[in-house]
């Protein structure tokens, strides 16, 4: 019996290999398929996959155990309910939803019902921060879930969603449109204009626009393309970072679904600029419901001659885009972590230098850009550099998409120029009474009321788009705790400062909660935070203590000397 | 065929290692004209010129500036994960890991600014906060890199707490390697060693974030995974998370039992390295001082494994000649090339990963096991000792020998042929326990009837040594001429050195009469006249894998007649039971000592070892590869495969 099973499994793996390739880069996709089929990755599945790809079984398990959507121990239920536990959903009442889910299913989080139908899990940020609490069931998303809706959701599951009132894809809420979001009609224009230029001239346009990467780090896009373009290699790659994992960020979800044409234009333009023939969209696993849509879209573009060989009749210019799914790892939003993941490895960021523009995917020159960067690049090519840089500040040109969530009247997506003050933004979103705003997500900075005149721009408070508003009654200690819990889970675990440091910071917050943390120990933790900022291996590790430091520094009075609540 | 040394190969073949990169190699520098260019950097005010791509760590070492490291190991590819080597580079916001930062432009570097010192201290505090450091009872007490750094950086309190209770269960299921994950600091040297250097792949980092740990596949105990027991992970572990299974208590017990006759055989490599445990420079031979120390410890007899090394050459060499004869003259299907079988790590490697090629492995036992069988038969008989009362210990540079002596097939004497495998490190501990100052011991010789050190035996301790001994003996037995006529002072240089894979050819230009000892097997040598003997040497199992793949693909190495494999980089002198630390320089120094011992020996060819000839005359009277020698000196192997579930 076991031999037959093994042979059957091996045949399946062979079939998957012929579909995805036999290199290690195919590992994650093969595992995704096998998990979908068997409900989890058993030892046998991991071992046979390892041998089929000529790697060690322990390496496969290392990969499988790294990503939170892979399961190696027990079979998951037919429906995996993943409830977002990140701050915005937490503030919106996820605890009560969680309680009701447990009540209805008779299991606790982390468990599977006896009939094998349901598994309950927490997950980090689903990108529905403005419509929380959110949960995901397999590839379906549910927004604004209330305890009252829980029984209906479960009932619909049991009917396999044959008839349901819940939409397949929850629409994004765009509160304020701007130059970027108003130009869907420009699809194709930028690409056409770009291909009419020489590569040098094309990069010159991007340089003139002064655009800096929209993902948060703010590296000048033209410099990145220039370096990758100059690198000598017969193979180069364009990668779209659609691993929008920063808590409080959901604007890429909108762009991926509603501005797909501009996104693909932008990637194709980048490919032309650097001389790449292959591109990847690395889509976070939490956006699985967009997979089919995006694949269909790419196919359509191929049929229209906008992808594939001799694009728009341009001789010798061919470019293909492949969609690759993430599997639940925040750190894969870091570009080298993302590349490792594309290569079928644990998503552990690399040492830099060498940089991806030099040694990226498969050791080849690679550019990794955010979704919004590609969209903006396409529009810059269509409308010109001046059209773009007339907005914003000198160092932070253009408008930016902000994802606004938390304690405000009108959460959602806002397109506004860089350089606006936090106060202006709060006025727009209806959050004037906020006591603090978290700019840049869990890895960003907590700005207290007294600093609301500060400007959102790379030169002042920078962000990839996440804006979380904290009203007057929010307990900032709980906010800080939520962020640190996030990092303890989402650190890749390779470097000491981030892996161990975040644990210490979280324990410090627990001590504060218990009312037993001295000022001198708190100061030691702040110093540790500074070490983490300068000594961690990657940008995410370096940013992980930001929230802790800024919350402690600004809210000492609220946080120190607490009287423990006895349970 | 010149190949990379194992650690070079490791550094370059990192594509399999998820977290290790070749920081020192820049594949496409932005300015290609700069390749090979020298770049001037300033470190702590001192200028130094280094080739492009040199890491900050290497540049600092060049001018004598010490930067602390934990995850870095010279034999392994770059990880850059512990961050204890961070330094400040002017104009950079963050600190840079010196081990991982390749210099591609002029830099001004500071290695001990307040920021750097604070960061290092924090990193040590963080590691200690998650390290079950019961130093007194730790096998690495006084030889622990974490302990040393904690001392150097003045850690006098546990700033972020300390682990009070062990969390992991100690895994001592293996005969060879004990894993104590409470001591692990996640430097991943063991992962890089096992995956890159040895291509065995037992370990990997599992989970992520605060839950990260180094695990085996499905958390299987070490006895149930594809571990080959080479112990290279032990040699590279900075703390006590990995160590060899220690038989000292049992051996002391046997010594203290008046009924027991406790004998010890000592392999060639330990004598070249044990001095390091007593503060001596690597490569200080301690052969005869160690003999005295062993007697002071209470061993009844001290034998030299060189004796059975020479016996191995007689058996394995004869087997090779027979394979060639059967193939060339009798035209029988014979597995060629023949592979050596001395290295138990290598043997377990091929059993797991290439079981279909086990027919190539010589059936001759390793020197340790030949000695074990001879002691409990011949030696017991001539001394009138009940073999049940003999406790046979072997001093080995090796952790895999512990597994080997426990193999069920190694009981041909009717008893377990060798009772305990003792590593060099463990013997050093015993000598210290007995209050013996090894370097100042008077010298004394080995015990008879197994004779003294031979050059042909002692070179078994270095990679290529088995091959060199075999060539010396086979050439002289076949041609009747002296090998010294081909190679000055019988130094068979083509098989020496540290390149990962070495290939050599030897023309049999003439043949002599068949010597008496082989007359029962062959009529003449005419069939070998004019033949070219092709041999190869590989060390480190990653190189073994390359050789095996080349043979399978019908490459150049498939034409070889004889191939020596050693599981450990450098051969036995780099074994998993040798003193810690290990590095290319240390291994080279030990090799130098071993080759010096060879040239100082009277007997340098196995077939001339009088004790061996005596044994054939008195005990294995039918000669090599005959009935009794097959029973006691040869063995068989187990196709294990690599499937664990």
Interface residues (C-beta under 8 A of the other chain):
Chain A: X24 X42 X43 X44 X46 X47 X51 X55 X56 X57 X58 X59 X61 X62 X63 X65 X66 X227 X230 X231 X232 X233 X329 X331 X340 X345 X346 X348 X350 X351 X353 X354 X358 X359 X363 X365 X487 X488 X489 X490 X491 X492 X493 X494 X495 X496 X497 X499 X500 X501 X502 X503 X504 X524 X527 X528 X530 X531 X533 X534 X535 X536 X537 X542
Chain B: X15 X16 X18 X19 X21 X23 X26 X27 X28 X29 X30 X32 X78 X79 X80 X81 X82 X83 X84 X86 X93 X94 X95 X97 X100 X101 X102 X104 X115 X118 X119 X122 X123 X126 X127 X129 X130 X159 X160 X185 X186 X188 X195 X200 X201 X202 X203 X204 X205 X206 X207 X208 X209 X210 X211 X212 X215 X216 X217 X218 X642 X643 X644 X645
